[in-house]
Amino acid sequence: MQKLIINEPQAQIHTVDDTIFIVTPGIFMRYVMEFPQVQLVAKTEKTPVWRYMQKAFEKLRYHKRKDDSYSIWTCALEGPKSTKKVHGYLFNDPTILIPDIVYNNPYLKIFLNNQTS
């Protein structure tokens, strides 16, 4: 099993606004790569396995919803040469994954109504 990196440019997990942000669909694709046996469970679905895992994650209700009840958040990831948008989930309680969040990623900002915070 490989290690998960946090707050690096290619990471699937970041810390922002004192919580955790996981990048979709990348984090779910990574999960399927690490645990290919989930493909057997997801075979009955007519969707890609990563999407099956994403739906399973949403059913856990660990994530924050936006005011419009939409679950996917957009963040700006600012690199040394460019800024790119990433989409994913913000956690209601980050201690589910990381007991002590040490710092927020200074290069990641949440978009709120087409503006970053």
N, C-alpha and C positions, 0 to 999 in steps of 0.2 A: 504494500500500500504506500502510495506517495503522500507527502506532506501537503497540507493546504497552506497556502501563503495568504497573508492578510495585508491589506493596504499597500500592495505593490501594483505597478501599472497593469499587469496581466492577471491580477488576483481576481477570484470569484467572490471573495468576502472582503468587505471594507467596514470600517467604523466611521460613522457620521452622526452628528447631532446626538451624541451619547447613546447610540444604538447600533445595531448591526444591519448592514445592507448586503444582500446576496444578489449576485447578477444572474438574471435569467435570460436565455435558457442554459447558459454555461454551467451553472452549479448543478443543474439536474442532469445534464449530459455527462459531467464528471462523475456524478454519483453512479450512473448506469455503467460507466467504464470500470469503476472500482468494484461494483457489485452486479456483475452481469446476470446473476440468478434472478434479478427482478424482471428480466425479459420474459421469463416463464409465467410470472404472475400477470404481467401486462399483455400477454398474447391475446387474451379475449377481447381487448379493446381494439378499436379500429384507428387508434392514434399512435404517434411515435412514443416509444417507451419513456423518453424524457418528459413528454407532456403528461403522461400517466403519473409520473412521479411528481410533477408540478401540481397536478390536481390533488394528489394525496397530501402534499405539503399544505395546500390551501385548506383542506378539510381539518387540519390540526388547529387552525386559527391562531397561529403564533404571530401573524403579520398584522401590521397596521393597515387600515383602509383609509383612503383619501375621503374628503368630504362628499365626493360624488359616488362613493361606495366602490370605486375602482381599486384594485389591489396593487397594480404595478406602478411603481414610482420611477421617475427619471432623475438622474443625477448627471452633473457635469464633472468629468474626470479631467483635471487640468494637468497636462504633461509639460515637459520642458520645451517641446516643439509645437504641440497642438492641444486642443481640448476636444474631447469626444463625449457624446452622450452614452450613458449606460442605463439599462432598465433592470429593475429588480424589486425585491421585497425589503421593506423595513420591518424590523421586529418590534413587537410591543414590549417585550422583556428580553433584553440582550443577554441576560445572565443564563438563559436557556443554553446558549452555546459557549459563551465566554463569561466566567464568573466575575472577572474584574477587567473592565475595559480601561486600558491604560491611557489612551489618547484617541482623538478623532483624526481621521485622515485629513491633513490640511489641503490636499489636492482634490477633495471630493466635496461637492456642494449639491444640495437637493434643489431641484426645480420646483417652485411653487407658482402656479399660474404663469408659466413661461418665463419666470425669473428665478434666479438662484438665491438661496438664503445663506 
